[in-house]
Amino acid sequence: MLPWSSSVRCMGLWSEQDRAAEKLRDWEGSNRDEAVREAAAAGLSLSYIQRITGLGKTTIMRILNNRPRP
């Protein structure tokens, strides 16, 4: 759960940021780069993405600056 979010959810609805953060936490076995891009698109900060994934900021920036391969 995000540090600024409440422990009680209204009708169980998750925000886009919550879903992106959860996907980042579970990126093992999925596409790491895609999860990082989705988290950034959802508005998660570079620092928060780094804390969740353990990736370096330069690695995150490389992922965000490179387009996915078709």
Backbone as JSON Lines, residues from 0, in Angstrom:
{"i":0,"aa":"M","n":[0.84,-1.17,0.0],"ca":[0.0,0.0,0.0],"c":[0.89,1.24,0.0]}
{"i":1,"aa":"L","n":[0.49,2.26,-0.66],"ca":[1.28,3.48,-0.74],"c":[1.29,4.2,0.6]}
{"i":2,"aa":"P","n":[2.4,4.89,0.91],"ca":[2.51,5.53,2.22],"c":[1.48,6.62,2.47]}
{"i":3,"aa":"W","n":[0.97,7.23,1.43],"ca":[0.01,8.3,1.62],"c":[-1.44,7.83,1.51]}
{"i":4,"aa":"S","n":[-1.63,6.57,1.25],"ca":[-2.99,6.08,1.1],"c":[-3.53,5.55,2.43]}
{"i":5,"aa":"S","n":[-4.79,5.55,2.53],"ca":[-5.46,5.08,3.73],"c":[-5.49,3.56,3.77]}
{"i":6,"aa":"S","n":[-5.58,3.01,4.97],"ca":[-5.67,1.56,5.09],"c":[-7.09,1.07,4.81]}
{"i":7,"aa":"V","n":[-8.04,1.98,4.75],"ca":[-9.42,1.62,4.46],"c":[-9.76,2.12,3.06]}
{"i":8,"aa":"R","n":[-10.22,1.22,2.23],"ca":[-10.56,1.56,0.85],"c":[-12.07,1.71,0.71]}
{"i":9,"aa":"C","n":[-12.49,2.73,0.02],"ca":[-13.9,2.94,-0.24],"c":[-14.35,1.94,-1.29]}
{"i":10,"aa":"M","n":[-15.17,0.99,-0.93],"ca":[-15.71,-0.03,-1.81],"c":[-14.62,-0.83,-2.53]}
{"i":11,"aa":"G","n":[-13.42,-0.9,-1.95],"ca":[-12.36,-1.72,-2.51],"c":[-11.75,-1.2,-3.8]}
{"i":12,"aa":"L","n":[-11.98,0.03,-4.15],"ca":[-11.44,0.58,-5.39],"c":[-10.0,1.01,-5.19]}
{"i":13,"aa":"W","n":[-9.17,0.66,-6.14],"ca":[-7.76,1.06,-6.09],"c":[-7.53,2.14,-7.13]}
{"i":14,"aa":"S","n":[-6.66,3.07,-6.8],"ca":[-6.32,4.11,-7.76],"c":[-5.33,3.56,-8.78]}
{"i":15,"aa":"E","n":[-5.16,4.29,-9.83],"ca":[-4.21,3.89,-10.87],"c":[-2.8,3.81,-10.29]}
{"i":16,"aa":"Q","n":[-2.46,4.72,-9.38],"ca":[-1.14,4.69,-8.75],"c":[-0.96,3.45,-7.88]}
{"i":17,"aa":"D","n":[-2.01,3.07,-7.15],"ca":[-1.94,1.86,-6.32],"c":[-1.68,0.63,-7.18]}
{"i":18,"aa":"R","n":[-2.41,0.53,-8.3],"ca":[-2.24,-0.62,-9.19],"c":[-0.84,-0.65,-9.79]}
{"i":19,"aa":"A","n":[-0.34,0.52,-10.2],"ca":[1.0,0.59,-10.79],"c":[2.07,0.22,-9.77]}
{"i":20,"aa":"A","n":[1.91,0.68,-8.53],"ca":[2.87,0.35,-7.48],"c":[2.84,-1.15,-7.18]}
{"i":21,"aa":"E","n":[1.67,-1.74,-7.16],"ca":[1.55,-3.18,-6.91],"c":[2.2,-3.98,-8.03]}
{"i":22,"aa":"K","n":[2.02,-3.55,-9.27],"ca":[2.65,-4.23,-10.39],"c":[4.17,-4.13,-10.3]}
{"i":23,"aa":"L","n":[4.67,-2.98,-9.86],"ca":[6.11,-2.81,-9.69],"c":[6.65,-3.77,-8.63]}
{"i":24,"aa":"R","n":[5.92,-3.91,-7.54],"ca":[6.36,-4.82,-6.47],"c":[6.46,-6.26,-6.96]}
{"i":25,"aa":"D","n":[5.62,-6.61,-7.91],"ca":[5.55,-7.99,-8.41],"c":[6.11,-8.13,-9.82]}
{"i":26,"aa":"W","n":[7.08,-7.3,-10.19],"ca":[7.57,-7.34,-11.57],"c":[8.39,-8.58,-11.87]}
{"i":27,"aa":"E","n":[8.83,-9.31,-10.86],"ca":[9.55,-10.56,-11.11],"c":[8.65,-11.48,-11.93]}
{"i":28,"aa":"G","n":[9.18,-12.01,-13.0],"ca":[8.39,-12.91,-13.84],"c":[7.55,-12.19,-14.87]}
{"i":29,"aa":"S","n":[7.63,-10.87,-14.9],"ca":[6.9,-10.12,-15.93],"c":[7.88,-9.14,-16.57]}
{"i":30,"aa":"N","n":[7.39,-8.23,-17.33],"ca":[8.24,-7.28,-18.03],"c":[8.56,-6.09,-17.12]}
{"i":31,"aa":"R","n":[9.78,-6.05,-16.62],"ca":[10.22,-4.99,-15.71],"c":[10.07,-3.62,-16.34]}
{"i":32,"aa":"D","n":[10.55,-3.47,-17.58],"ca":[10.52,-2.17,-18.24],"c":[9.09,-1.66,-18.39]}
{"i":33,"aa":"E","n":[8.19,-2.55,-18.77],"ca":[6.79,-2.18,-18.92],"c":[6.2,-1.71,-17.58]}
{"i":34,"aa":"A","n":[6.53,-2.41,-16.51],"ca":[6.03,-2.04,-15.19],"c":[6.55,-0.66,-14.78]}
{"i":35,"aa":"V","n":[7.82,-0.38,-15.07],"ca":[8.4,0.93,-14.74],"c":[7.71,2.02,-15.55]}
{"i":36,"aa":"R","n":[7.51,1.78,-16.85],"ca":[6.83,2.79,-17.69],"c":[5.4,3.06,-17.21]}
{"i":37,"aa":"E","n":[4.68,2.0,-16.86],"ca":[3.31,2.17,-16.37],"c":[3.28,2.95,-15.06]}
{"i":38,"aa":"A","n":[4.23,2.68,-14.19],"ca":[4.28,3.39,-12.9],"c":[4.55,4.87,-13.12]}
{"i":39,"aa":"A","n":[5.47,5.19,-14.01],"ca":[5.77,6.6,-14.3],"c":[4.56,7.27,-14.96]}
{"i":40,"aa":"A","n":[3.9,6.58,-15.86],"ca":[2.71,7.13,-16.52],"c":[1.58,7.37,-15.53]}
{"i":41,"aa":"A","n":[1.52,6.55,-14.47],"ca":[0.48,6.7,-13.45],"c":[0.81,7.84,-12.48]}
{"i":42,"aa":"G","n":[2.03,8.38,-12.59],"ca":[2.38,9.52,-11.75],"c":[3.27,9.2,-10.57]}
{"i":43,"aa":"L","n":[3.78,7.97,-10.48],"ca":[4.69,7.65,-9.38],"c":[6.03,8.35,-9.63]}
{"i":44,"aa":"S","n":[6.62,8.87,-8.58],"ca":[7.88,9.59,-8.73],"c":[9.03,8.63,-8.99]}
{"i":45,"aa":"L","n":[10.1,9.17,-9.56],"ca":[11.31,8.4,-9.82],"c":[11.85,7.81,-8.53]}
{"i":46,"aa":"S","n":[11.84,8.59,-7.46],"ca":[12.34,8.12,-6.17],"c":[11.49,6.97,-5.62]}
{"i":47,"aa":"Y","n":[10.19,7.06,-5.79],"ca":[9.31,6.0,-5.29],"c":[9.49,4.72,-6.1]}
{"i":48,"aa":"I","n":[9.62,4.86,-7.43],"ca":[9.88,3.7,-8.27],"c":[11.19,3.05,-7.85]}
{"i":49,"aa":"Q","n":[12.18,3.86,-7.54],"ca":[13.47,3.32,-7.12],"c":[13.35,2.56,-5.79]}
{"i":50,"aa":"R","n":[12.6,3.11,-4.85],"ca":[12.43,2.44,-3.55],"c":[11.71,1.09,-3.7]}
{"i":51,"aa":"I","n":[10.72,1.05,-4.57],"ca":[9.96,-0.19,-4.75],"c":[10.8,-1.26,-5.44]}
{"i":52,"aa":"T","n":[11.51,-0.87,-6.51],"ca":[12.2,-1.85,-7.34],"c":[13.63,-2.13,-6.93]}
{"i":53,"aa":"G","n":[14.28,-1.16,-6.31],"ca":[15.69,-1.3,-6.0],"c":[16.58,-0.98,-7.19]}
{"i":54,"aa":"L","n":[15.98,-0.55,-8.29],"ca":[16.75,-0.17,-9.47],"c":[17.41,1.19,-9.26]}
{"i":55,"aa":"G","n":[18.53,1.41,-9.92],"ca":[19.19,2.71,-9.86],"c":[18.43,3.74,-10.67]}
{"i":56,"aa":"K","n":[18.58,5.0,-10.29],"ca":[17.86,6.06,-11.01],"c":[18.28,6.13,-12.47]}
{"i":57,"aa":"T","n":[19.56,5.87,-12.76],"ca":[19.99,5.9,-14.16],"c":[19.35,4.76,-14.95]}
{"i":58,"aa":"T","n":[19.14,3.61,-14.33],"ca":[18.47,2.5,-15.0],"c":[17.02,2.85,-15.28]}
{"i":59,"aa":"I","n":[16.36,3.46,-14.31],"ca":[14.96,3.87,-14.49],"c":[14.86,4.9,-15.61]}
{"i":60,"aa":"M","n":[15.76,5.86,-15.62],"ca":[15.75,6.88,-16.67],"c":[16.0,6.26,-18.05]}
{"i":61,"aa":"R","n":[16.9,5.28,-18.13],"ca":[17.16,4.6,-19.39],"c":[15.89,3.9,-19.88]}
{"i":62,"aa":"I","n":[15.2,3.25,-18.97],"ca":[13.95,2.56,-19.31],"c":[12.92,3.56,-19.83]}
{"i":63,"aa":"L","n":[12.8,4.69,-19.15],"ca":[11.79,5.68,-19.53],"c":[12.14,6.4,-20.84]}
{"i":64,"aa":"N","n":[13.42,6.51,-21.12],"ca":[13.85,7.21,-22.34],"c":[13.89,6.32,-23.57]}
{"i":65,"aa":"N","n":[13.9,5.02,-23.39],"ca":[13.9,4.08,-24.51],"c":[12.49,3.58,-24.77]}
{"i":66,"aa":"R","n":[12.1,3.63,-26.01],"ca":[10.78,3.13,-26.39],"c":[10.79,1.61,-26.37]}
{"i":67,"aa":"P","n":[9.65,1.0,-26.03],"ca":[9.59,-0.46,-26.06],"c":[9.75,-0.98,-27.48]}
{"i":68,"aa":"R","n":[10.33,-2.14,-27.6],"ca":[10.5,-2.77,-28.91],"c":[9.17,-3.37,-29.37]}
{"i":69,"aa":"P","n":[8.86,-3.21,-30.66],"ca":[7.58,-3.76,-31.17],"c":[7.57,-5.26,-31.2]}
